[in-house]
């Protein structure tokens, strides 16, 4: 299972972006059973879980982005989306997608290339 994030870019504060996370080397049944999360990291800070969606569609959103970010999935496309509205400069980070992980040692997971989101003030 390989999850790859894309869709980042440069946007002004208050703007929107939609990130996509595609599951490569996945058969549909594998993806259907996968709990997926979006994470972000800025230099010098620990990676942060931003949002997650279970195989059944239950979502969790971090308090720091609640009301602005939503997560959804399209199982037929083996894709999870992160819709980001009302972006703030503090949302600037590299965004990654991966299996949902509730531990604290992120080095235990394999990480693909993230996608850079830069929000200008």
N, CA and C atoms as an extended XYZ file, in Angstrom:
363
Properties=species:S:1:pos:R:3:atomname:S:1:resname:S:1:resid:I:1 pbc="F F F"
N         0.852       -1.187        0.000 N   UNK     1
C         0.000        0.000        0.000 CA  UNK     1
C         0.885        1.233        0.000 C   UNK     1
N         0.662        2.086       -0.961 N   UNK     2
C         1.439        3.318       -1.055 CA  UNK     2
C         0.458        4.462       -1.246 C   UNK     2
N         0.510        5.410       -0.346 N   UNK     3
C        -0.373        6.565       -0.396 CA  UNK     3
C         0.435        7.784       -0.798 C   UNK     3
N        -0.022        8.500       -1.807 N   UNK     4
C         0.718        9.639       -2.330 CA  UNK     4
C        -0.151       10.883       -2.324 C   UNK     4
N         0.392       11.946       -1.716 N   UNK     5
C        -0.329       13.215       -1.616 CA  UNK     5
C         0.027       14.137       -2.774 C   UNK     5
N        -0.930       14.944       -3.186 N   UNK     6
C        -0.703       15.945       -4.217 CA  UNK     6
C        -1.716       17.071       -4.052 C   UNK     6
N        -1.488       18.160       -4.810 N   UNK     7
C        -2.462       19.239       -4.819 CA  UNK     7
C        -2.056       20.481       -4.063 C   UNK     7
N        -0.871       20.474       -3.463 N   UNK     8
C        -0.431       21.648       -2.725 CA  UNK     8
C        -0.099       22.799       -3.651 C   UNK     8
N         0.223       23.927       -3.044 N   UNK     9
C         0.582       25.095       -3.827 CA  UNK     9
C         0.668       26.324       -2.956 C   UNK     9
N         0.751       27.457       -3.625 N   UNK    10
C         0.837       28.754       -2.952 CA  UNK    10
C        -0.525       29.429       -3.041 C   UNK    10
N        -1.024       29.881       -1.913 N   UNK    11
C        -2.342       30.505       -1.891 CA  UNK    11
C        -2.318       31.650       -0.889 C   UNK    11
N        -3.144       32.640       -1.129 N   UNK    12
C        -3.231       33.756       -0.187 CA  UNK    12
C        -4.101       33.382        1.002 C   UNK    12
N        -3.857       34.046        2.106 N   UNK    13
C        -4.675       33.819        3.293 CA  UNK    13
C        -6.153       34.007        2.952 C   UNK    13
N        -6.969       33.096        3.466 N   UNK    14
C        -8.391       33.116        3.170 CA  UNK    14
C        -8.775       32.256        1.978 C   UNK    14
N        -7.789       31.808        1.240 N   UNK    15
C        -8.044       30.999        0.061 CA  UNK    15
C        -8.292       29.541        0.383 C   UNK    15
N        -8.425       28.744       -0.683 N   UNK    16
C        -8.751       27.327       -0.541 CA  UNK    16
C        -7.836       26.471       -1.410 C   UNK    16
N        -7.656       25.254       -0.969 N   UNK    17
C        -6.957       24.232       -1.742 CA  UNK    17
C        -7.618       22.896       -1.452 C   UNK    17
N        -7.538       22.000       -2.422 N   UNK    18
C        -7.987       20.638       -2.187 CA  UNK    18
C        -6.823       19.695       -2.456 C   UNK    18
N        -6.443       18.960       -1.446 N   UNK    19
C        -5.384       17.969       -1.574 CA  UNK    19
C        -5.989       16.606       -1.880 C   UNK    19
N        -5.237       15.830       -2.633 N   UNK    20
C        -5.669       14.481       -2.975 CA  UNK    20
C        -4.649       13.469       -2.472 C   UNK    20
N        -5.133       12.342       -2.044 N   UNK    21
C        -4.284       11.243       -1.581 CA  UNK    21
C        -4.728        9.993       -2.319 C   UNK    21
N        -3.883        9.543       -3.218 N   UNK    22
C        -4.218        8.380       -4.033 CA  UNK    22
C        -3.495        7.150       -3.497 C   UNK    22
N        -4.220        6.065       -3.432 N   UNK    23
C        -3.629        4.809       -2.970 CA  UNK    23
C        -3.123        4.024       -4.180 C   UNK    23
N        -1.803        4.018       -4.342 N   UNK    24
C        -1.201        3.244       -5.407 CA  UNK    24
C        -0.977        1.824       -4.922 C   UNK    24
N        -0.893        0.932       -5.869 N   UNK    25
C        -0.644       -0.483       -5.544 CA  UNK    25
C        -1.684       -1.001       -4.563 C   UNK    25
N        -2.886       -0.487       -4.696 N   UNK    26
C        -3.996       -0.904       -3.846 CA  UNK    26
C        -5.026       -1.596       -4.706 C   UNK    26
N        -5.536       -2.679       -4.221 N   UNK    27
C        -6.751       -3.189       -4.829 CA  UNK    27
C        -7.909       -2.547       -4.072 C   UNK    27
N        -9.031       -2.477       -4.715 N   UNK    28
C       -10.161       -1.748       -4.141 CA  UNK    28
C       -10.522       -2.239       -2.744 C   UNK    28
N       -10.538       -3.528       -2.561 N   UNK    29
C       -10.965       -4.056       -1.257 CA  UNK    29
C        -9.992       -3.641       -0.154 C   UNK    29
N        -8.727       -3.510       -0.512 N   UNK    30
C        -7.740       -3.047        0.478 CA  UNK    30
C        -8.035       -1.608        0.869 C   UNK    30
N        -8.277       -0.774       -0.118 N   UNK    31
C        -8.549        0.631        0.162 CA  UNK    31
C        -9.833        0.795        0.962 C   UNK    31
N       -10.833        0.017        0.634 N   UNK    32
C       -12.103        0.136        1.347 CA  UNK    32
C       -11.937       -0.084        2.848 C   UNK    32
N       -11.000       -0.902        3.214 N   UNK    33
C       -10.809       -1.207        4.632 CA  UNK    33
C        -9.773       -0.333        5.329 C   UNK    33
N        -9.296        0.659        4.622 N   UNK    34
C        -8.191        1.475        5.136 CA  UNK    34
C        -8.694        2.739        5.828 C   UNK    34
N        -8.214        2.973        7.055 N   UNK    35
C        -8.424        4.258        7.717 CA  UNK    35
C        -7.269        5.164        7.289 C   UNK    35
N        -7.585        6.320        6.752 N   UNK    36
C        -6.570        7.198        6.164 CA  UNK    36
C        -6.566        8.541        6.888 C   UNK    36
N        -5.384        9.113        7.002 N   UNK    37
C        -5.270       10.407        7.671 CA  UNK    37
C        -4.362       11.348        6.890 C   UNK    37
N        -4.602       12.612        7.099 N   UNK    38
C        -3.715       13.661        6.618 CA  UNK    38
C        -2.903       14.175        7.813 C   UNK    38
N        -1.625       14.398        7.555 N   UNK    39
C        -0.714       14.929        8.553 CA  UNK    39
C        -0.012       16.138        7.942 C   UNK    39
N         0.572       16.962        8.808 N   UNK    40
C         1.371       18.055        8.292 CA  UNK    40
C         2.570       18.273        9.201 C   UNK    40
N         3.595       18.849        8.608 N   UNK    41
C         4.807       19.100        9.377 CA  UNK    41
C         5.470       20.369        8.883 C   UNK    41
N         5.894       21.178        9.836 N   UNK    42
C         6.699       22.353        9.544 CA  UNK    42
C         8.071       22.140       10.180 C   UNK    42
N         9.094       22.800        9.645 N   UNK    43
C        10.445       22.614       10.184 CA  UNK    43
C        10.508       22.907       11.677 C   UNK    43
N        11.125       22.003       12.391 N   UNK    44
C        11.296       22.195       13.821 CA  UNK    44
C        10.120       21.779       14.663 C   UNK    44
N         9.059       21.331       14.026 N   UNK    45
C         7.870       20.913       14.770 CA  UNK    45
C         7.573       19.451       14.505 C   UNK    45
N         6.898       18.846       15.441 N   UNK    46
C         6.518       17.458       15.267 CA  UNK    46
C         5.393       17.355       14.255 C   UNK    46
N         5.370       16.223       13.568 N   UNK    47
C         4.293       15.976       12.627 CA  UNK    47
C         2.957       15.970       13.379 C   UNK    47
N         1.965       16.541       12.744 N   UNK    48
C         0.652       16.709       13.389 CA  UNK    48
C        -0.423       16.009       12.567 C   UNK    48
N        -1.281       15.257       13.221 N   UNK    49
C        -2.411       14.654       12.533 CA  UNK    49
C        -3.479       15.725       12.368 C   UNK    49
N        -3.879       15.958       11.137 N   UNK    50
C        -4.802       17.047       10.829 CA  UNK    50
C        -6.238       16.542       10.718 C   UNK    50
N        -6.391       15.425       10.029 N   UNK    51
C        -7.742       14.890        9.816 CA  UNK    51
C        -7.634       13.423        9.457 C   UNK    51
N        -8.667       12.674        9.792 N   UNK    52
C        -8.680       11.263        9.449 CA  UNK    52
C       -10.080       10.837        9.044 C   UNK    52
N       -10.129        9.771        8.276 N   UNK    53
C       -11.405        9.215        7.857 CA  UNK    53
C       -11.302        7.697        7.914 C   UNK    53
N       -12.270        7.086        8.544 N   UNK    54
C       -12.246        5.636        8.686 CA  UNK    54
C       -12.779        4.970        7.429 C   UNK    54
N       -12.646        3.674        7.390 N   UNK    55
C       -13.172        2.914        6.258 CA  UNK    55
C       -14.682        3.105        6.135 C   UNK    55
N       -15.332        3.347        7.240 N   UNK    56
C       -16.774        3.537        7.229 CA  UNK    56
C       -17.206        4.975        7.040 C   UNK    56
N       -16.238        5.876        6.884 N   UNK    57
C       -16.564        7.276        6.617 CA  UNK    57
C       -16.614        8.174        7.845 C   UNK    57
N       -16.314        7.632        9.001 N   UNK    58
C       -16.273        8.478       10.203 CA  UNK    58
C       -15.058        9.391       10.127 C   UNK    58
N       -15.257       10.658       10.437 N   UNK    59
C       -14.162       11.618       10.310 CA  UNK    59
C       -13.790       12.219       11.664 C   UNK    59
N       -12.529       12.575       11.752 N   UNK    60
C       -12.027       13.325       12.897 CA  UNK    60
C       -11.180       14.473       12.364 C   UNK    60
N       -11.395       15.649       12.931 N   UNK    61
C       -10.687       16.846       12.484 CA  UNK    61
C        -9.999       17.466       13.684 C   UNK    61
N        -8.736       17.823       13.524 N   UNK    62
C        -7.996       18.467       14.613 CA  UNK    62
C        -8.628       19.806       14.960 C   UNK    62
N        -8.553       20.156       16.228 N   UNK    63
C        -9.154       21.408       16.682 CA  UNK    63
C        -8.578       22.616       15.937 C   UNK    63
N        -7.299       22.524       15.585 N   UNK    64
C        -6.635       23.659       14.940 CA  UNK    64
C        -7.211       23.988       13.555 C   UNK    64
N        -7.903       23.046       12.952 N   UNK    65
C        -8.444       23.278       11.608 CA  UNK    65
C        -9.946       23.015       11.531 C   UNK    65
N       -10.539       22.700       12.660 N   UNK    66
C       -11.961       22.383       12.668 CA  UNK    66
C       -12.769       23.587       12.178 C   UNK    66
N       -13.751       23.284       11.337 N   UNK    67
C       -14.565       24.349       10.760 CA  UNK    67
C       -14.006       24.916        9.470 C   UNK    67
N       -12.755       24.570        9.166 N   UNK    68
C       -12.129       25.067        7.928 CA  UNK    68
C       -11.744       23.927        6.989 C   UNK    68
N       -11.338       22.798        7.541 N   UNK    69
C       -10.897       21.655        6.736 CA  UNK    69
C       -11.939       20.549        6.818 C   UNK    69
N       -12.135       19.873        5.704 N   UNK    70
C       -12.970       18.676        5.695 CA  UNK    70
C       -12.231       17.563        4.953 C   UNK    70
N       -12.521       16.352        5.352 N   UNK    71
C       -11.899       15.183        4.735 CA  UNK    71
C       -13.000       14.302        4.165 C   UNK    71
N       -12.726       13.736        3.018 N   UNK    72
C       -13.706       12.861        2.381 CA  UNK    72
C       -12.959       11.792        1.594 C   UNK    72
N       -13.690       10.804        1.134 N   UNK    73
C       -13.054        9.730        0.363 CA  UNK    73
C       -13.960        9.306       -0.777 C   UNK    73
N       -13.311        8.891       -1.849 N   UNK    74
C       -13.999        8.309       -3.000 CA  UNK    74
C       -13.398        6.926       -3.188 C   UNK    74
N       -14.084        5.935       -2.706 N   UNK    75
C       -13.518        4.581       -2.722 CA  UNK    75
C       -13.310        4.064       -4.141 C   UNK    75
N       -14.170        4.441       -5.054 N   UNK    76
C       -14.023        3.977       -6.431 CA  UNK    76
C       -12.726        4.488       -7.056 C   UNK    76
N       -12.302        5.657       -6.617 N   UNK    77
C       -11.067        6.248       -7.148 CA  UNK    77
C        -9.877        5.985       -6.235 C   UNK    77
N       -10.119        5.265       -5.142 N   UNK    78
C        -9.050        4.971       -4.176 CA  UNK    78
C        -8.359        6.264       -3.746 C   UNK    78
N        -9.158        7.268       -3.456 N   UNK    79
C        -8.635        8.602       -3.157 CA  UNK    79
C        -9.310        9.187       -1.923 C   UNK    79
N        -8.493        9.858       -1.115 N   UNK    80
C        -8.981       10.633        0.017 CA  UNK    80
C        -8.634       12.091       -0.246 C   UNK    80
N        -9.588       12.970        0.049 N   UNK    81
C        -9.401       14.394       -0.205 CA  UNK    81
C        -9.329       15.170        1.110 C   UNK    81
N        -8.587       16.253        1.079 N   UNK    82
C        -8.595       17.214        2.172 CA  UNK    82
C        -8.941       18.570        1.578 C   UNK    82
N       -10.148       19.026        1.863 N   UNK    83
C       -10.578       20.334        1.410 CA  UNK    83
C       -10.215       21.352        2.480 C   UNK    83
N        -9.427       22.329        2.083 N   UNK    84
C        -8.937       23.326        3.032 CA  UNK    84
C        -9.467       24.694        2.624 C   UNK    84
N       -10.308       25.252        3.470 N   UNK    85
C       -10.869       26.581        3.242 CA  UNK    85
C       -10.381       27.535        4.329 C   UNK    85
N       -10.491       28.804        4.052 N   UNK    86
C       -10.088       29.784        5.054 CA  UNK    86
C        -8.658       29.603        5.512 C   UNK    86
N        -7.776       29.361        4.559 N   UNK    87
C        -6.390       29.058        4.919 CA  UNK    87
C        -5.708       30.234        5.608 C   UNK    87
N        -4.856       29.882        6.555 N   UNK    88
C        -4.111       30.865        7.334 CA  UNK    88
C        -2.615       30.634        7.135 C   UNK    88
N        -1.795       31.650        7.345 N   UNK    89
C        -0.343       31.446        7.223 CA  UNK    89
C         0.173       30.302        8.100 C   UNK    89
N        -0.429       30.093        9.242 N   UNK    90
C         0.019       29.008       10.118 CA  UNK    90
C        -0.341       27.618        9.594 C   UNK    90
N        -1.093       27.549        8.516 N   UNK    91
C        -1.364       26.268        7.863 CA  UNK    91
C        -0.240       25.869        6.920 C   UNK    91
N         0.713       26.763        6.715 N   UNK    92
C         1.847       26.463        5.855 CA  UNK    92
C         2.625       25.279        6.410 C   UNK    92
N         2.802       24.266        5.581 N   UNK    93
C         3.449       23.026        6.012 CA  UNK    93
C         3.565       22.097        4.819 C   UNK    93
N         4.302       21.020        5.009 N   UNK    94
C         4.251       19.904        4.068 CA  UNK    94
C         3.176       18.957        4.564 C   UNK    94
N         2.255       18.635        3.692 N   UNK    95
C         1.134       17.764        4.038 CA  UNK    95
C         1.376       16.356        3.490 C   UNK    95
N         1.137       15.380        4.323 N   UNK    96
C         1.325       13.978        3.980 CA  UNK    96
C         0.021       13.221        4.230 C   UNK    96
N        -0.140       12.149        3.506 N   UNK    97
C        -1.236       11.242        3.848 CA  UNK    97
C        -0.642        9.865        4.140 C   UNK    97
N        -1.327        9.145        4.975 N   UNK    98
C        -0.843        7.833        5.394 CA  UNK    98
C        -1.988        7.116        6.098 C   UNK    98
N        -1.742        5.908        6.498 N   UNK    99
C        -2.707        5.220        7.340 CA  UNK    99
C        -2.919        6.059        8.602 C   UNK    99
N        -4.095        5.949        9.180 N   UNK   100
C        -4.318        6.633       10.439 CA  UNK   100
C        -3.450        5.982       11.512 C   UNK   100
N        -2.723        6.798       12.230 N   UNK   101
C        -1.813        6.320       13.270 CA  UNK   101
C        -2.010        7.193       14.495 C   UNK   101
N        -2.371        6.578       15.597 N   UNK   102
C        -2.689        7.333       16.805 CA  UNK   102
C        -1.562        7.307       17.829 C   UNK   102
N        -0.417        6.700       17.446 N   UNK   103
C         0.722        6.704       18.341 CA  UNK   103
C         1.489        8.012       18.264 C   UNK   103
N         2.682        8.014       18.852 N   UNK   104
C         3.485        9.238       18.861 CA  UNK   104
C         4.785        9.103       18.086 C   UNK   104
N         5.153        7.895       17.710 N   UNK   105
C         6.418        7.681       17.004 CA  UNK   105
C         6.141        7.541       15.516 C   UNK   105
N         6.140        8.661       14.820 N   UNK   106
C         5.820        8.644       13.396 CA  UNK   106
C         6.917        8.000       12.555 C   UNK   106
N         8.077        7.791       13.134 N   UNK   107
C         9.152        7.148       12.383 CA  UNK   107
C         8.847        5.670       12.121 C   UNK   107
N         7.848        5.144       12.793 N   UNK   108
C         7.463        3.748       12.577 CA  UNK   108
C         6.709        3.555       11.266 C   UNK   108
N         6.241        4.639       10.673 N   UNK   109
C         5.500        4.539        9.416 CA  UNK   109
C         6.412        4.851        8.244 C   UNK   109
N         6.075        4.319        7.109 N   UNK   110
C         6.741        4.689        5.867 CA  UNK   110
C         6.010        5.889        5.278 C   UNK   110
N         6.767        6.911        4.941 N   UNK   111
C         6.170        8.142        4.438 CA  UNK   111
C         6.535        8.383        2.990 C   UNK   111
N         5.556        8.725        2.192 N   UNK   112
C         5.813        9.139        0.833 CA  UNK   112
C         6.172       10.614        0.800 C   UNK   112
N         6.353       11.115       -0.396 N   UNK   113
C         6.601       12.543       -0.541 CA  UNK   113
C         5.329       13.305       -0.209 C   UNK   113
N         5.450       14.295        0.567 N   UNK   114
C         4.309       15.127        0.877 CA  UNK   114
C         4.097       16.179       -0.194 C   UNK   114
N         3.161       17.053        0.066 N   UNK   115
C         2.897       18.146       -0.851 CA  UNK   115
C         2.936       19.455       -0.068 C   UNK   115
N         3.665       20.424       -0.610 N   UNK   116
C         3.886       21.680        0.098 CA  UNK   116
C         2.679       22.600       -0.046 C   UNK   116
N         2.222       23.107        1.077 N   UNK   117
C         1.177       24.130        1.092 CA  UNK   117
C         1.778       25.384        1.714 C   UNK   117
N         1.725       26.469        0.981 N   UNK   118
C         2.248       27.739        1.467 CA  UNK   118
C         1.138       28.775        1.416 C   UNK   118
N         0.869       29.383        2.564 N   UNK   119
C        -0.183       30.383        2.656 CA  UNK   119
C         0.471       31.728        2.952 C   UNK   119
N         0.287       32.654        2.045 N   UNK   120
C         0.886       33.984        2.219 CA  UNK   120
C        -0.099       34.919        2.909 C   UNK   120
N         0.450       35.818        3.691 N   UNK   121
C        -0.417       36.762        4.432 CA  UNK   121
C        -0.708       38.006        3.621 C   UNK   121
